[in-house]
Every structure is written in C-alpha cells, then in structure tokens.
Amino acid sequence: MEKIASFQVDHTKFGVGLYISRIDDDIVTYDVRMVRPNGGKYISNPSLHTIEHIFATYARNSEFGKNVIYVGPMGCRTGFYLLTRGISHENAIKLVRDAYKYISGYEGDIMGCSAVECGNYLEHDLQSAKKDVLPLLEKLEGYTVEMLDYSWHYGKEII
C-alpha cells in the first residue's frame, strides 16, 4: 500500500501549531497540533473528548459553520483534524483561535453530553480541556498563513 500523506511528514521537526495537512480538490485538512508529537505529554481521553464536543459545536455554529466538514481527534492524542471547504487560510486560523479561546473560558454543561447524544458521555473533563487548549491558543497569537506549512517550522525551536 502507498504511505498516506500524514505519515510522510517528519513528526520530529514540528511541535504545537496549526498546519495544512493536505488539500484534496476544495477540501483543506488542517492539523491542529496541541502538544509536540512524541513529546511524552499527550492529551487525556476525557479532555480530548470534551474539546471535541465544544470545538465541533463552536465551529459548526460559527460564521464559518457551513464550511466546516469535520472536526475530530487524532488517534495519537496530540490534537485534532479540521476539514474545511471554501474558507481562507486566514479564516481557518481565526476559527481555531476563536474556538480555543471559547473553550479556555467555557463554563457550563458540555454540549452533547448525555447518553442519548453521545456514545461515551461519562468520559469528559472540562477543567483539563480548558488547560489543554492554552499552549495552542498562545501559539496562534500572531500566526500567519506562511506558518501553516510544516517546513516553515523546521530548524526552529520545537515546543
């Protein structure tokens, strides 16, 4: 089998950030990396699950909601995939930054958190989720379209 695109990226050369993982026709897949790959710290399942619920709900209810195709966690527990259609890279950065700011200050019930709405509704951790979004939120301040390219980060300090 052919090696898929995400396995062709050198995960030792980048850290926390937002990257263009692939472009398929008019669909852009963003790599929303919250912790350094293979860095020894990973997002717990309850936190990842909570971020997924809030991030997906926020993104689909934002001004870009009709352009959001998918928001979902990475199996390696280092971040999320965000798939969009028809929004600029600048607006994708804005969407992720705004969503993570929203999550960092979120108080209240977690959206979709009942046995009827979720297949594992008991596994959530809002307090950890609020903390886990902070490194990426900080990194996205001043983020530019050029920084969406993995190679822009090669040779720079990795966090």
N, C-alpha and C positions, 0 to 999 in steps of 0.2 A: 504494500500500500504506500501511497505517497504520504510524506510527512506533512501534517497540516500546518497552516501559517503560524499559529500561536506557538508551535514547537520549534519554529525556525528563528525565533527571537532569542538572543543571548540574555537570559534572565539574571546573569551576574553583573550586567552593565547598567542597570537602571533600578530605581527604587520607587518611593512614593511619588505618584504623579498621575496624570491623565494622558493617555496615548491613543493614537489611531492604530488599532489592531489590524483592521482590514477594511477594504472598500469593495463591495460587490454591487456593481451597477449603481443604483441610487441609495443603497443601504450602507451606512457607516457603522462599524463596530468600534466602540471605544473601550479601552482597557482602563478601568477606574481602579488604580492600584493604591490601596490604603496602607499597606505595610511592604517593606522590602522583601522581594522574593527570596526564599531560602535564608531569611534573616534570623530565624529562630523564634520570632514572635508572629503569631497568627491570630486571626480574629476568631473568637469562640463561636460555636454554632448558635447559641442563643442570641448573641449580639448581631451576628451576620443575618440571622432570620429577622430580627427586629428592624435592622437597617433596610433589608429588602422590602419589608412591608411599607415602611414610611417612605423610602426612596421611590419605590414604584408608584405609590399613591400620589406623592407630591409631583413626580414627573408627569404622570398622566393627567393631572389636574392643573398643570402649569400652562402658560401661554403656548408652550411647545407640545402640549399633550397629544395632539393629533399626529405629531411627527415622531412620537416615541413608539417604537415597535416592541422593545423588550428591555427589561431591567432584571438582571439575575446574578446570583453569586457565583464566584469562581469556586470550583471544587477544592482548590488548594488553600482556600480561606484567606487569600491576600487581597481580595477586592471583588469588584463587580464588572459585568459586561453591560454596556448601554448601547443598544442598537437604535439608530435614528434614520429618518428619511426626510430630506428636504429642509434641514436646518443647517445654518453655517457652523463652522468650527467654533467661531467666537461665541455663538449662542449655545453650543454644547458645553463649552467651558462655563458659561454663565449658569446654565441649567444645573450642572453638577455642583458648582459653588453655592448656588441658592438652595438647592436641596440639602446639602450637607450643613449649611448654616441653619436651616429649618430643623434638621434632625438634632443638631447640637443643643438647641434650646427647647426641644419639644417636651411638653408636659401633657399628660392625659392618657387616654386609652390608646393602645396600639391599634391601628386600623386593621380590620380583617382578622381580629384575634378572638375567634370563637370556634367551637367545634364544628359549627355549620359552615364557616368561611375558610377554615384552614386545616390542613391535614396533620399539623403538629402544633396546635395553638398554645400548648403549655410551655413550649421551649422558646422563651423570649427573655431579653434582658435590656430594658431601656437605658438603665444607667450606664452599662458598659457600651452600648451603642452610641450614646451621647459623647463618651470619651473617645471611642474608636474612630469617630469621624474627624476629630480635631487635627491630626497630622496632615491629612489631605486638604482639609479646609485651609490650613495655614499655607501649605504649598501652593494652592491655587491663587493666592493673592498675587497679582501681577503676572499671572500665567498668560502666555501668548500662543498663538497658533503654531509658531515655529517649535515650541516646546512639546507639541503633540507628537512629534517624531521621536521615536526611541533614540535614534542616533544623536540627537541634539544633546542628550544626557551622557553619552559615552565619554569617559575621561573626566567627568565631574564628580564631586563628592556624592556618594550614594547614601541616602537616608531612607 
